[in-house]
């Protein structure tokens, strides 16, 4: 499965980035890490976006701030 077309759930994204689901919802609303929506309004994240986000943004952020953004 290529990362360009692979979409994952908010639960997977939360575990992959080691942040809360609420943090992901917050980031989506602020435009920091945008999710696409399914027909049922569930958030789905592109795996390639998560990889890039983790490599760039999160490596500079202390763990306590990851949970509260």
C-alpha positions as CSV (number, residue, x, y, z in Angstrom):
1,X,0.0,0.0,0.0
2,X,1.5,3.3,-1.1
3,X,1.4,6.2,1.5
4,X,0.1,8.7,-1.1
5,X,-3.3,7.1,-1.4
6,X,-3.5,5.4,2.1
7,X,-5.9,7.0,4.5
8,X,-6.1,6.0,8.2
9,X,-8.6,6.6,11.0
10,X,-8.2,9.2,13.7
11,X,-7.5,6.4,16.2
12,X,-4.6,5.1,14.1
13,X,-3.3,8.7,13.6
14,X,-3.5,9.3,17.4
15,X,-1.4,6.3,18.1
16,X,1.1,6.9,15.3
17,X,1.7,10.5,16.4
18,X,1.4,9.7,20.1
19,X,-1.2,12.5,20.7
20,X,-4.7,12.5,21.9
21,X,-7.7,12.3,19.5
22,X,-8.8,15.7,20.8
23,X,-5.4,17.2,19.8
24,X,-6.0,15.8,16.3
25,X,-9.5,17.3,16.1
26,X,-8.1,20.6,17.3
27,X,-5.3,20.6,14.7
28,X,-7.9,19.8,12.0
29,X,-10.0,22.8,13.1
30,X,-6.9,25.0,13.1
31,X,-5.7,23.8,9.7
32,X,-2.4,22.4,11.1
33,X,-3.1,18.8,10.1
34,X,-6.2,18.6,7.9
35,X,-8.3,15.5,7.6
36,X,-10.7,14.5,4.9
37,X,-14.2,13.4,5.8
38,X,-16.0,10.2,4.9
39,X,-19.7,10.2,3.9
40,X,-20.4,9.5,7.6
41,X,-18.4,12.6,8.7
42,X,-15.5,10.5,10.1
43,X,-12.0,12.0,9.9
44,X,-9.5,10.2,7.7
45,X,-5.8,11.2,7.5
46,X,-3.5,10.6,4.6
47,X,-0.6,8.5,5.9
48,X,1.9,10.5,3.9
49,X,0.7,13.7,5.7
50,X,1.1,12.0,9.1
51,X,4.7,10.9,8.2
52,X,5.6,14.4,7.1
53,X,4.0,16.0,10.1
54,X,5.8,13.6,12.5
55,X,9.1,14.2,10.8
56,X,8.8,18.0,10.8
57,X,6.5,19.5,13.3
58,X,6.3,17.0,16.2
59,X,10.0,16.4,16.7
60,X,10.4,19.9,18.1
61,X,7.4,19.8,20.4
62,X,7.6,18.7,24.1
63,X,5.3,15.8,24.9
64,X,3.2,17.9,27.3
65,X,2.4,20.4,24.5
66,X,1.4,17.6,22.1
67,X,-1.5,16.6,24.3
68,X,-2.8,20.2,24.8
69,X,-2.7,21.9,21.4
